[in-house]
Every structure is written in C-alpha cells, then in structure tokens.
Amino acid sequence: MAGKGQWLRSLLGGWGTRKPLQPRVFPTSGFEIIDPSKNIEEEGMSVYKPEIFYPVRLGEVFQNRYQVVAKIGFGSSSTIWLGHDLRDHTHVSLKVHINTIQNNRELKVYEHIKKHATSLGPYHIRAVRESFKIQGPHGNHDVIVQMPLSITMADFQHSMPGQVFPPAIVKGALEQVILSLDFLHSDAHVIHTDFHPGNLLIGFKDRDDQDNCLSQVEEAEAQNPGPRKVMKDRTIYMSRVLFGQVGALYLCDFGQAQIGGKGSGNAMPILLRAPEIILGMKWSYPIDMWSVGLSAWDMLHDKKLFGIYDTKDQGLNDAQHLANMIALLGPPPLEYLERSQTYLQFWNERGEWKGIVPIPRERTLESLEGSLTGEERVRFLDFIRALLCWVPEKRLTAKQALSHPWLTTPYE
C-alpha cells in the first residue's frame, strides 16, 4: 500500500506540470551594426561608465532559469531586459543593477512595503518576484525579477496628438497612482521621492494580451534581430518597445525611496524639486504630493511649469527655480523661509526677494493654463494650487487628493 500511495502522490504531484524549456539560440548575424563611435542607449547618459554596467548578452541564462530574450529599457543605475522563465514558461522583467550599489535601497524598500500588504496589486505597485546576484567582470550586480509591464506614461504621452493627454485619461491615471502614494505614506511610511510620468508604467489589459505581446517581442528578436553596437567586451542593444492594450497603471522605481517618513538633503530630480528640497529643509511625504501636482500639469500640457535653468551653476539654477515659483505661487511666508538656513541667499530678513534673478511676473498658472475651460478649468487650477504650495503641511495628502472635486468630477 505504501508503494501504491507513493506512486499516486508522484502522479498527482506531476499532474499539469510542464518540462522546463531548453534555452533558445539567438542569431549571431543578420542585424545592423551601429557605428562604435556613436553613443547609444545608456551610453548617452552623463553618469555612464561601462565598467559599472553588467554586459548582458541576448540568450544569456540567469540562475539556470531566466533567459534574456530582448532589451526593453535602461536607466542611470540599471538595464532592463525581457526574460523567459524556462521553468514556468512565462515572461518576466529582469532589472540588472550597476555594480556600485552595495546595499540595494530598492530591494530594501520592496522588502519593507511587502510587510504592510499581502498583495501590492490593489495599490498599483509592482511586487518583486525574486532577486539574486550575478558576478560581472568588475563586481557583483543585483538582479530584480518582476512582472513585465508596458511603456511609461511619459512615453505614451509622446505618441498622443499634441503630446498631451485628454483630461479623462489624466484623472484615471492619477486616481490609480495616488492610491499607491496613500498606501506608501499611510501604511508603509515610505516617501517615493521620484514620482513622475516616467516612473508610471502601464500594465497589460489581461494575461492573454500580455502573453501575446511578449511572445511577439521575443519572436521579433529571434527572427529579425535588432540593431546593436558590438565591442570587444560588450554589446549595447537597442531597446524594444512593449505595448499592448492598456491595463492598470503601476508606480515603479523605488531606488530613491526613503523609509521612515522623514528625510533631509538632496532628493528628487532637479526640475521637479519641491521648495523645501532647494532650501535645504527637512522633508517628508508632501514632496511626493508636490510631484503629483507637477505630473498632473505635465500630462495635460506640452510645456512644463519648471525647468533646468543653468547646468553649470547650481546656485543660479536654484535662484531661477525659486523665482519661477514666486511668479506662479506668490511669495512664501516669512515663517516658512525661516525654517531654512540658506534662505538669506535669495531673500532678505523681511522675506523680500533680493533680485539675484528677476521674477517672471508674466508667468502665472492662469496665463499658462490653456487646455481647459469653464468649471473644469477652475477645479483643475484649484487642484494644482492645493498641491503646489510653499508650506508642505498645507498641501493635500494623498487621501485628500483622491476626494478633490477635480478628480471626482467626470470630464465631459
């Protein structure tokens, strides 16, 4: 009987399982060779150093399980690849980090937020399936395995007429990812610090759409290999675009996130910085809400509210940035400025602008907003003003933003 029971358990244990796939062989010719003197993809970033990036090869297999089948993106601290899970017969996203990250903050943040939710899907945050290290020519690299997603909202916006979204799309997008921030701020006590349309990734409509899209990308790379730059120690591949039917939106990239709800020092991309960052104050969750305001504006308009004004002189750039804030938001309260140890560089002791650079008085939110009309415009400007205000404590929280009339009123 024991033998029969063991046989039955063995039979049932293998019921429905599939044998692991054999790694696919990718073409070694038949693709365009890009001029070696031309910088492409991650090489074009100012922070790029070849020795810190792992030289991923198409067809390479990690952990005897994940085969690299296409490149799908890159950033300042990683390259992103479409992987085929040979064991589970599914596709995954493989984020291969640079080797200078000793204590991977992104992994720590994901581990932290996982403790506060049994599933991250309802909060529009992509979970980590697993992570591991690989040995490169110049050090170790962390690899994060996640669910594949489509393009970013920023990339999607570039394909829209006039490179702007209709209000209904912006509202639907913000409702989803403000839920992410509400969970991060209220439950996980995490500040994202890098919220913008480039970090909002679009999911697929359903599993069939995802499988079809990803299989097509893999087949395209195998049958019609993409351009690449071939060098002695590495190959730089051109990224392929993943784009299926539009599904849910996800807040991604937690590499700069802050656990604990409080921070100090520099944070946020320069042109998106909240005033408390520029003025060297301590900061918290409201910096993410400042970013929500800028993102809402950017998705509805083809010109940003703020920019990078001087690439050589950070002090002058900060002065220009603050002058534009004054034009759009009005002057900051003196009691707010007095929180900063550096405000006297820009204002006098009475809180009057010193005039290092002129305030562009002609720039107002009303004069710049030309895409909406009537009550919709009034509600939108109120939403923006409730997020883009000097004093962090006066900004809407994520929970409050979700119930603002501009978000809750359908666009007609």
N, C-alpha and C positions, 0 to 999 in steps of 0.2 A: 504493500500500500504506500509505503514511504516513497518507493521509486516512482509509482504512478503519480503521487502528489507532486513530486519534484518535476516530473515531466509536464504535468498540467500547468504548474506555475511558470515553467520555462516557456510553454506555448503561449500562455496568456501574457507573460511579460514581453514577449516579442511581437504580440498582436499589433498590427498597424504601424510598426516601426519600419524605417527605410534604411537601406545601407548607405554609409557615407559616400559622397560623390568623390570621384577622382579629380584632382586639380586640372583645370583647363590649360591648354597650351595656347599662348597668345602669339600673334605674328611677330617675327623679328625683322620684317621688311614690309614694304608697301605703304609706308607712311611718309608724310612730309617732314624733312629735316630742317629745323629752324636754324638760321644763322647763329653760330655760337657767340658772336659779338653782341647780339641783341638780348636785352634783359626781358624775361617774360615771367608771368605769374608772380610767385613770391620773391623772385629776384628784383622786382621793381620797387620793393619796399625799402625805405631808408635804413631799417634795422636789420636787413637781411645779411646773414653770414652763412655761407654754405656749410661750414663745419658744425653748425648747431642743428641743422635740419637732417633728419634721417633720410637717406637716399632710397625711398620706396621704389620698387620695381613692379610693373604690371605683371601679374601672375604669381607674385610672391605670396607665400602662405605663412600666416602667423599662428602660433600655438597649435600647429598641425590641424587647424580648423578653419581659419578665415582667409580666403584667397582674395587678394586685391584684384578687382576687375575693371576699375575706372577711377580716375581722379575727379573729384566733384567740388573741390574748393581749397582755399588756403587762407591763412591769416598771419599775423606777426609772430605767433607762437606755435603754429601747427599747420599741418596739411591734412586735408580731409579726403577720404577715399571710400568708394563703394566697395564693400566686401561681400563675398558669397560665403555663407556659413555652410561648409561642406557636410557638416553633421546634421544640421536641422533643415537643410535645403531652403534656406531663406536668405534674404539680403540684409546687410547691416551697414551702419556708418562706422568708419574707423577714423578716429581723430588721433593723429600721431604727433605728439608734442615735441618741441625742441628739447635738447639735452641739458639746457642750463636751468631747467626748473627742478630744483632739488626737493622741495616739499610742495607737491602739486596742490595749489589752493583750490582749483576747480574740483578735483576729486574730493577734497575735504568738505567742500560746500555741499556737493551732491550727497555724501555720506551723512552730513548733518541734516539736510532737509528731508532725507528719506526717513529719519526717525520721527518726523512730525506728520507723516501721512502714509497710509497703507498703499495708496496709489497716487501718482502725481498727475495722471491724465486729466482728472477733473479740474486741476489747477493750471492746465496748459503749460506744464513743464515736462520736458523730455527726461525720462529716467535713464540711469546708466545700467546697461545690461551686465557688463563686467569690465574690468580693467586689468592690464598686465604691463610688464616692462619688456622691451626688446633691446638687445645690445647693438649699437651702431658703431661706426668706425671711430667716433670720438666721444663715446659715452652712452649712457642709458637714456631711453626715451619711454615715457608713459604713453600707452595706447588706451583710449576710451572707446568702448563698443556701445553703440546706441541705435535706436530705431532710425532708419533713414527718413529724411524729410525733403521737401521740395525746395524751391527758391526762397529767398528772403523777401520781405515786403518791400525793401528798398529796390531790389532787382525787378520785382513785379511792377513797381511804380514807374520804372523807366520804360516799360512796354505800354503804358497807358496813354491814351490821347492827351497831349499837353503835359505828359509826365505828372499828372495829378490823379488822385482817386476821387470818385463820387463820394459825397458825404455819407451815404448809407454804408459803403464799404469801410470807411474810416471808423464809423461808430461801431460796426460789428467787430472790427479788429480790436479796437480799444477795449470793448466790453470783455473780450476774452483775456487779454493780457493784463488788464488791470486786476482781474481775478487772481492772476499769478502774483502780482505785487501785494495784493491783500493777504494772500496766504504767506508769502515771504515775510512781510512786515508784522502781521498779527500773530502768526503761529510759529514760524521758523525763526523769526528775529534775524533776518538776513537783509542786507542792503545790496541790491544788484550792482549799482554804480555805473552800468554801461547799457542802459535801456535806450534803444533807438531802432528804427525800422530795419537796419542791417542785422540786428540780432533777434528779429521776429521771423521765424521760419514757418512756412506754410506746409501743413500736412497733406496727405493724400485723401481723396474722398472716402475710400474704403480699401479693404485688403486687396480686392481684385485690381483696382486701379493702381495701387502701389506695386503689386507683383508685375503687372503688365508694363508699367513704366520702367521699373528697374531691370527687368529682363531685356527690354528693348535697348537700354543703355549698355548692358553687358554685351549683347549681341552686336551692337554697333561697333564697340571697341574691338571685338574679335573679328568681325567681317570687314570693317572699314576703319582701321586704327587711326587715331587722331594724331595731329602734328605734335612734335616733341623736339626738344633740344638735347642732343646727345653729347655728353662729355666723358672724359676718362673715368671719373669717379662717380658720376651720377647722371641721371636723365631727368630733365624737367618736362613734365607732361602738361598739355593744355587741359584745363578742367572742362568737363561735360556738364550740361545743364539737366537737372532733374525737374521735370514739370509735367504733372498730371492734372487731374481735375482737382479743384480747390477744396481742401478739407479744413480741419481745425487749425488754429494758429498756436504756435509754441514760443515761449520765451526761452532763449538759449544763451550760451556762452557765459558761464559763471566764473571765468578765470580771474575777474577783478572783484568778485563779490566779497562782502565784508560780513562775517558772522558776529552777532552780538548787538547789532543795532546802533553802534556808535563808531565814529571814525575821525581821523584827523589827517592833515597833509593832503597832497595832491590825489585827485581821483577824477574820473570822468574824462571823456575825450575833450580836447581843449575848446572846441567851438560849442560844446554842449554844457560847459561848466556852469553850475549854479553859483550865485554871487558869494555864498559862504566858502566855496572852494577857492575862488580867486582871492578872497580877502583873508585866507589862512585861518578861518574859524573852524571849530569842531563841527562835524556834520552828522546827519542821521538819515532816516527814511525819507524826509522831504526832498532830498536831492533826486530820488527816483521820480517823485511827482513833478519836479521841475522838468525832468526829461520827458514825462508823459505830455506835458504842455507843448514842448518843442516838437515832439513827434506828431501830435495832433495837427499842429500847424504845418509841419513839413509834408505830411501826407495829403493835405488839401491845397498846397501852394507849390509853385515851381521855384520859389526863392526862399532861402532860409532867413530866419529872424536875425541870427548872429553868424559870424564867420571867423576865420583866422585872418587877422589884420596885418600882422607883422611876424614873419617867420624867423627874423634874426634877433629881435629884441623882445623878450617875454614881457618886460615891464611896460613897454609901449603897446604891445598887443593887449595886455590886461587893461590898460587905460582906455583903449578904443572899445574894448568889450564892455567895460563899465559905463562909458559914455553912451553907448547904444542902449544899454539897459535903462539909463536915466531917461532917454528920449521916449522909450516905449512904456516904461512903468512909472515914470515920475521919480522924484528924488527919494532916496532911502531915509528912514527915520534916524536921527542922530543917535538915539539909544541903541539902535541896531548896529550902526557903524562902530560904536564904542566897544563892541564885542571883539573887534579886530585890532591886532597890534600893528597892522600895516596901513590902516585906512588913511592916515595923515599923508601918505604918499600921493593921494588923489583928492582928498577933501581937507579943508581947514578944520580947526577945532569947533567951529559952529556948524559943521556939516555942509559947508558950501563947496561946490566943485572948484578945484584950483585952476582948471582950464589947461591942463597939460595937453589935452587934445580937445577940440570943440565938441559940444554936444550936438548931434544932428537933429535939430529941433523939428525938421520937416518929417522925420520918421516917427509915425505913431501907429499903433495897432489898427486904428480906424482907417488911416490912409493906405495901409499896406493890404488890408483885407478886401479883396475884390471878387471873391468867388461865390459869396453867399448874399442873400437878400432877406429883407423883412425880419420876422421874428427868429428865423433860423440864424441869421447873422448876429442878432442881439444875444441869443443864447450861447452861440459859439464864442463870441468875444468875452462873455461873462465867464465861460468855462476856462478860457485861456488866462484871464486875469486872476481867476481863483487858484491857478497853478503857478503862474509866473509872477510871484510877488516876492519882494525882498525878504521879508521875515519868514523863515521856514515854518514856524509854528502856525502861521496864518494860511498856509497852503492847504488845499484839500488833502485829506488822507485818501488812500486807495478806496476804502469803503465808502467814504463820502463822494468821491468822484463817480462811483458806479451809479449813484442816485441823482446825479446832476441832471437838470432838465434837458440840457443839450444831448446827453447820451440817451436819456429815456424817451425823448420825443422822436417818433419815427420821421424820417425825412420823406417829404412828399415831392 
